[in-house]
Amino acid sequence: MTKTFLLSLFAAFMVLAAIPASAAVAIGKPAPDFTGTDSHGKSHKLSDFKGKIVVLEWTNPGCPFVKKHYESKNMQKLQADYTAKDVVWLSINSSAEGKEGYLTATDANKNIADWESKPTAYLLDPKGEIGHLYDAKTTPHMFVIDKEGILVYEGAIDSDDSFKPEAIATAKNYASVALDSVLAGKPVETAQTKPYGCSVKY
């Protein structure tokens, strides 16, 4: 009986081990809570924003796909448009120290100023804790969370996976469509897409 029990326990462990860490992040389920520190040293807890729509945007200033959306001012326009509608926009940098895109708080604030970025806050996640919690794969990688704290969109910012700024005009902006749907109280039709960009530099 003991041997059977141990074998059953081992089998159960293997099943659990086979479940990816991202299993905690699923469309239609509560977005995992986290606390992050921004470039000004202020702490932000996701659950504190319940009652508001929240965008999580993974970013890396050295990535050409991120530059596509910032140097064209596309990302800043989205940030400005939606924060004006009381949406919380959290840009998250999960690049580890010594890796491409890693920024100190001072460097992050300079980057924000240089690019004239408009997020609610720029979170520094050099240990990758928030990134791994959400299984963020690329920069950019977008997540939209509704007022009840439910994840309603995850994936690419838009439908064109090139790094050419001129492609933005004809691309379908999935993040914008998702946000407009949630703001209108409607379900998000395309709730998940394949993210594109540079890999997150954990």
N, C-alpha and C positions, 0 to 999 in steps of 0.2 A: 504493500500500500504506500509505503514511504517513497519507494522508487517511482511509482505511478504519479504520486503527488508532485515530486520534484520535476518529473518530465512535463507534467501539465503546467507547472509554474514556469519552467524554462520556455515552453511553447508560448505561454501568455506574454512573457517578457519579449520574445522575439517579435511577436505581433505588434506590441507597443513600440518596439525599436524601429519597426518598419514604417511606422506612421511618421510622415515628414513633419518638421517643426512648424511648417506653415499651415498645418491642419487647424491651428487655432484661429487662422484668418480665413474667413469664408463669407462670400456674399450672402446677405440676409441674416448674418449672425452679428452679435455685439463685437465691435472693434476692440481688440485688446487694449487695456488701459496701460498707460506709461507716464513717466515723469521725465522731462528733458530740460536741460539748461540752455538758454539762448545766448546769443553773442554779447549780451549785456549783463550776463550773470543771473538773469531772472529765471526762476523755475516755473515750468508749465506742466500741468497734469491734464491729460486728455479728458478725463471724466469731469473736470471743472467746466468744460465747454458744453456739457450736455444742455440741450435746448437750442444749440446753434449748429449749423452745418459746418463741417470741418474738412479742409483739404490737407492731405499730407503729400508733399512733393519732394521726392529724393533728388538731390542736386550735387553737382561736382563742377566747380568753375573751370577745370581743365578739360572737361569732356566736350568734344565738338558737337555732340547732339544737344547738350545743355546750351552751349554757345549759340547754336541755331535759334533757340527760342528766346535767349536773352539779348543777343546782339541785334536781333530783329525787333526787339521790344515786345514780342508776342507774349512772353510770360509776364512781364511787368503790367501789360494791359489787362491780362486775365486777373492778376492779383488785385489791381486797382478796381476793376469793374466789380469783382465779387466781394471784396472786403467792404466796398461801399454799400453792398446789400446785406451786410452784417454776417458774412461768411468769415470764418476763422481760417487763415491760410498759414500753415506751418511748413516752411522749407526746412529740410533735414539733410545735414551733411554727415554721412557715416564713413567717410574716408578715414582710415587709421593713420596715426602719426607715421611719417615716412613714406606714405603712399600718395599717389596722384590725387589732388583735390583736398588734401588735409589743410585745414586752416585753423590758426589760433583765433581767439575771439577778436583780437585787433585786426587780423587779416580779413576775417569774415565781415567786420563792419566796413572795412575799406572796400571790399568786393561789393557789398550792398550799396555803398555810396557811388562807386564807379559805374555800376550797372543800373543805378536808380531803381533797385528792386523794391517791391511794395508788399512783402509778406507781413502777416501779423507778427511773426517771430521767426528767427533763423536759429534752429536748434543744432547744437554741436553734439555729435554722437560718435566720437572717435573710437570707442570700444565696440561699436556696432550693436549695442543692446537693443535699440529701437529698430534698427534695420533688420536684425535677425528675427525679432519678434514678429515683424510683418513680412519676413522673407522678401525684402526689397531686393530686386535683382539688377536693376538698371538705373542709370541717371539719364533722363528723368524716369521716374516710376510714380504713377499717380494713384491716390486713394481718396475716395469721397465718402464721408460718414454723415448720416442724416441727423436730425435733431434728437432722435431717440438713441443715438450712439450706435446705430446699425450701419455696417459697411454696405454701401449700395453700388460702388464702382471701384474697380481695381484694374490697372493696366497702363496702356500707352496714353500719352497725352493726345495723340491724333493718329490719323490713318496712314500717314506717309513716313516710312521708317528711314528716309535718307537724312543726311545732315545738311542739306541745302536749304537755306532760308527761303528761297523762292518757292519751295514746295508747300509752305505753310498756307498760302492763299487758297489753294485748291484742295487741301486736306480737310477731312472731317475731324473736328476737334471733339474727341470723345469726352474729355473732362468737362468742357463747356456744356455739351449736350446733357451730360449727367447732372451737372449743377442746375441748369435751367429746369430740368424735369423735377428735381427735388424742391426747388424754390416754388414751382407751380403746384406742388403737392401730387405729382404724378410719378408712377413707377419708372425706373430707368430701364429703357428697352435693351440697350447694350450694356450689360452690367460688368462684363469682363472681357478684356482683350489682351493680346500678347504684348508686354512692354518691350520697347526697343531703346537702344542707347548703349553707353559704356557700362560695363559691369561695375557694380558697387565695389569700391576698393577697401574691403574689410581687412 
